[in-house]
Amino acid sequence: MPPSDLSSLWDFLSPAGHLPDRYLWDATASVALSDLAQGSSLDGRLEELRGRSVLIATRGQLAAALALIELDGVAHRLVLCPPDLSAEHARYVVAAAAVDALVSDRAAPEPITQNVGCFVASSPRITSRNCRRSASDQTQWVLLTSGTTGVPKMVVHTLSSLTGAIRGGRKAGRQVVWSTFYDIRRYGGLQIFLRALLDGDSLVLSNAEESTGDFLNRAGAHGVTHISGTPSHWRRALMNPSARKISPQYIRLSGEIADQAILDSLRAFYAGARIAHAFASTEGGVAFDVKDGLAGFPASLMAERDADVELKVDDGTLRIRSARTALRYLGDSGDKVADEEGFVDTGDMIELRGSRYYFVGRRDGVINVGGLKVHPEEVEAVINRHPSVQMTLVRARRNPIMGAVVVADVVVKPEPGCGSSPGGIGALKSEILAACHRALAPHKVPVTIRFVPTLGVAASGKLARLTA
């Protein structure tokens, strides 16, 4: 069923009895969607949530996924709460989104429930209790952006805007099992959740409490064929011995700049897999995906004009106009997502080199070195090209003369010979610095390179970028 024909997410369950069954798996439970079509994960209390603004605040992704399916078209508003949301920010979200009901798979946290009148327990266990199930509302889906500081921005979508890039409909003979490193309560993970449902595929959900190795083992045991994550997710995965436990046919990257090093590493490691990297933002939706195995994207995309997506560059940043754009913000971020012409400013800086545009970094992530700008991602891409480097974090360090200087934390690949001896580390540092001097302006070259065993990745799947 094409997404345009859906009045609610529940509609996709209607042909479940005529198709090979689809499953949702997490680390501890599984649900056949044909069972959900006959029962409830909300203990039959769906009617109590009709027309309400509902906060989905579950510990597990499976319970959240089932609640979303049941409540779309019934609740007036669904607010997707990431598990790492602080109590202070949760209170802000409850007030700004006028939340009057809570769905959770654990005891309701008191800071949230003080001003919420209705609490409904959710569970991966499907009960046979019947309830009247009819779509009566075009539900608003409220997603929180993945910023690292300040109160979260809340972005209002509809099912139509969220599924605008998904064609939908199971193909004959198709046996696909999706998985994603993302949490489905963020935009990147939600896209994979919706794609799997509307394409009639099963989905293996990740768990924030399990290691990368355990997740890969579980994904492999379920026969995952299609899997997505950020470049940082994939760099960490390729360092893990369990990366061999999966044999994907399709790999999708999004959320961060996909440089040539990670694309080449994935192609070499998973020979035969189709590899794509997509660009999307929580506000602007999915803009495009790139399937040619190269970093950046063809400049010809800028000239395309169709009913779906239009792109342009303004003041060095990528702008998007499409029907996939969110309706508005909620809370203190103001109301408008797009400008007067309907374009969303993504904040992602791009530059044209030949016939291709390349992402160079975030506008708000620039390091100011004596009045000269440095995009951390540009320096990281150069360092990551070294065959002994797995991943890199470039950051600012305060300097009394220049204001800030560039420093780099580098994770070395685990293979033997990759800088494993003191002499090897010294030679590796010299090679990295030489590569930086060849490719970068002097003010962009790191003054210090530090080798570290691992780098922090935020709950969004992106590198945790903190200034020193």
C-alpha positions, 0 to 999 in steps of 0.5 A, spaced: 500 500 500 503 506 498 504 511 503 499 516 500 493 511 501 494 510 508 489 514 513 493 511 519 499 507 520 494 501 522 492 501 515 498 497 513 496 491 518 490 490 514 493 485 509 497 481 514 493 475 513 495 474 506 502 476 506 508 472 510 508 474 517 512 480 519 516 481 526 519 486 530 525 484 534 528 487 540 534 484 545 529 481 549 522 479 545 519 479 539 512 480 536 508 478 530 505 484 527 499 479 525 498 478 532 498 486 533 492 486 528 488 482 533 490 485 539 493 490 543 500 492 546 496 497 551 492 492 554 485 494 550 486 501 553 486 505 546 480 509 547 482 512 553 488 515 549 483 518 543 484 525 541 490 526 547 497 529 546 501 522 548 508 522 550 511 515 548 516 514 554 518 507 554 525 504 555 525 499 550 524 501 542 519 495 541 514 497 546 514 504 543 514 501 536 507 498 537 504 504 541 506 508 535 502 503 530 496 503 535 496 510 536 497 513 529 490 516 527 487 515 534 491 520 538 491 527 536 499 528 538 504 523 539 511 525 542 517 521 541 521 521 547 528 519 546 531 515 552 536 519 554 532 525 555 533 529 562 528 530 567 528 537 566 527 537 559 522 532 559 518 537 564 519 542 558 517 537 553 510 536 557 509 543 557 510 545 550 507 539 547 501 540 552 502 532 553 496 530 557 497 522 557 503 518 558 505 511 555 510 507 558 513 500 559 516 502 566 513 506 572 511 513 570 517 518 572 514 523 577 517 529 574 513 527 568 506 525 571 505 531 575 501 534 570 499 528 566 492 526 567 492 519 564 498 513 564 497 507 560 502 501 561 505 498 554 508 492 553 511 487 547 506 482 550 500 482 546 493 481 549 487 479 546 482 485 549 478 488 543 477 495 543 474 500 537 479 501 532 478 507 527 482 513 525 479 519 527 484 524 527 490 526 523 495 525 528 501 529 529 508 526 530 513 530 534 520 529 534 526 532 538 532 534 534 539 531 536 542 537 539 547 537 544 546 543 548 540 547 551 532 545 551 531 540 545 527 543 539 520 539 537 518 538 530 511 537 528 510 532 522 505 528 519 505 521 517 504 523 510 511 528 511 514 522 514 513 517 509 514 522 503 520 518 501 518 511 502 514 508 496 511 502 500 508 495 498 511 488 498 515 486 492 513 479 490 519 474 492 522 479 497 525 477 503 528 483 507 530 484 514 531 491 516 535 493 522 538 500 524 543 502 529 539 508 530 533 509 535 526 509 532 524 515 536 529 519 532 528 521 525 533 517 522 531 511 526 524 512 525 525 512 517 527 505 517 522 503 522 516 506 517 520 503 511 520 496 514 513 497 515 510 500 509 515 495 505 512 489 508 519 487 512 521 485 518 525 489 523 531 488 528 531 493 533 537 496 537 538 496 544 542 502 548 544 497 553 547 492 549 554 492 546 555 493 539 558 486 538 551 483 541 547 487 537 551 485 531 550 478 533 543 478 534 542 482 527 546 476 524 542 471 527 535 474 525 538 474 518 539 482 517 539 484 509 538 491 510 541 495 515 543 503 516 547 507 521 551 513 522 558 513 519 560 513 526 556 507 528 559 504 522 566 505 524 565 502 531 562 496 528 568 495 523 572 495 529 568 489 532 570 482 531 562 481 530 562 485 524 563 478 520 556 476 523 552 480 518 552 479 511 548 485 508 545 486 501 544 493 502 548 498 507 545 505 508 549 511 512 546 518 514 546 523 520 553 525 518 558 526 513 559 520 509 567 521 507 570 516 502 574 513 507 568 510 510 565 508 504 571 505 501 572 501 508 564 498 507 565 496 500 571 492 502 569 489 508 562 487 505 563 485 498 557 485 494 553 489 498 549 496 495 552 502 499 548 508 499 548 515 503 542 519 504 541 526 506 536 528 511 534 533 517 529 532 522 526 539 519 527 538 512 525 530 511 529 526 506 532 530 501 536 525 497 540 519 497 547 517 493 548 510 490 554 511 486 559 509 492 562 516 492 562 522 497 558 528 496 553 528 491 552 530 483 551 537 482 546 535 477 541 534 483 541 542 484 538 543 477 532 537 478 525 540 479 520 535 481 514 535 485 518 531 491 524 535 492 528 542 490 535 544 493 539 550 493 545 553 496 544 560 499 550 563 503 554 556 503 549 552 506 544 547 503 537 549 503 531 544 502 524 545 499 519 539 499 512 536 501 516 532 506 518 538 510 515 538 518 509 543 519 512 547 524 516 547 531 513 547 538 515 551 544 521 556 544 524 555 537 518 559 534 513 556 529 516 556 522 521 551 520 521 554 513 523 561 510 518 565 506 519 561 499 518 554 503 526 552 504 529 549 510 536 552 512 539 545 514 545 549 517 550 544 513 555 547 509 557 545 502 562 546 496 562 545 489 568 541 486 568 540 479 561 536 478 560 534 485 558 538 491 561 536 498 559 537 505 564 540 509 561 541 516 556 544 520 555 552 520 555 552 528 561 547 528 566 552 526 573 552 529 575 559 529 583 559 529 585 567 529 579 569 525 580 563 520 575 558 520 576 551 520 570 545 519 572 539 524 569 534 519 574 537 513 580 535 517 577 528 519 576 526 512 583 527 511 586 524 517 581 518 516 584 517 509 590 514 512 589 506 511 591 505 519 586 510 521 579 507 524 576 514 526 577 521 528 575 527 532 577 534 531 576 539 536 578 546 538 583 547 544 583 554 547 589 558 546 591 565 549 594 567 542 589 564 537 583 564 541 583 556 539 587 551 535 585 545 532 587 538 535 585 531 533 583 524 537 585 518 533 583 511 533 587 506 530 585 500 526 585 494 530 589 490 525 596 488 526 602 493 524 597 499 525 601 503 529 602 498 535 609 499 537 611 506 540 616 507 533 610 505 529 605 510 533 611 515 532 611 514 524 604 514 524 603 521 527 608 523 522 604 520 516 598 523 518 601 530 519 604 530 513 598 528 509 594 534 513 600 539 511 599 537 503 591 537 503 590 543 508 591 550 509 596 551 515 591 553 520 587 547 519 593 542 521 592 539 528 597 542 533 596 535 537 594 528 535 592 524 540 591 516 539 585 514 543 582 507 544 575 509 543 571 515 541 564 517 544 558 517 540 552 520 542 545 517 543 543 520 536 549 516 533 553 522 531 560 523 534 560 527 541 563 533 539 565 537 546 570 543 546 576 542 551 
